[in-house]
Amino acid sequence: MATTLSIRQKLMTYLADANDSKVKAIYTLLEREIKEEGDFKLTDEQLGILDKERAMHLSGQTKSYTRQEAAQIIKGQRSF
């Protein structure tokens, strides 16, 4: 059974090489779900938290990590 990660990779590879009609057909199947995800809104409280975290990052008070670095930290392959 394929993992979600391997399925995502296969889909991205497929879409990168698929002809226009196939890409449009897949989009049509998922269009409603894609649009609903685009309607996602953060609350004022959530936006405030993000603004605070961004300010701390920009001032050097906190550090950020790439997706790869975060995955390594989570798997215990790297310390932070």
N, C-alpha and C positions, 0 to 999 in steps of 0.2 A: 504494500500500500504506500502510495506516495505521500510525502509530508507536504504541509501547506507551503513551505519554502520552495520545495522542488516544483510544485504545481505553479507557483508564481513565476519561477524562473522559466519554466516551459512556456507559459502564456506570454511572458514578455518577449521571449525569443520568437515565438510564433507570430505575435503581432508586429514585431519589427520587420518581418519578412513577408507577411501576408499581403495579398493584393487588396486594393481599395474596397472592392465589393465585400470581401470577407470581413474587413475591419468595420465597415458600416453595418453589416449584419450583426456582428457581435455587439456593437454599440447599441443598436436598436433593441436587442434583447435585454441589455443592462441599463438603458437610458433612464428609466424611472428611478432605479436605485441610485444611480450616479447623481441625479439631480437632487434626490432627497438628502444624500450625504452633503451636498453643497449647501443645503439650507441649515446646516449645523451652526448654532450661535452660542457663544460663551456668555455667561452672566457677567454683570458688572464686577462682582466679587472675583470671578475667575480672571477677568481681564486685569484687575488690580494686582492679583498675585503674579501674573505674567509680567506686568510692567515692573514690579518690584524685583523679580528674579532677573529680568533683563538689565535693569540699572545696576544690580550687584555684579553681574557678569561684566558689563562694560567698564565698571570701576575697578575690576580686578579682584573683587572680594570673593568671587566664586570662579570655578573653572568649568568649562564644558568639554564634552568628549564627542568624538565622531561616533557614528553608529557602530563601526567595527570595534573601536576602543570600549564602548559600553558593553558590547556583546562579550568581549574578552574579560572585562571586570565581572560581569554576571556569572560567567562560566568559571571564574576563579583562575583564569590564565594570566591575569594582570592585576596589579593593585592600583588603587587610585590615591 
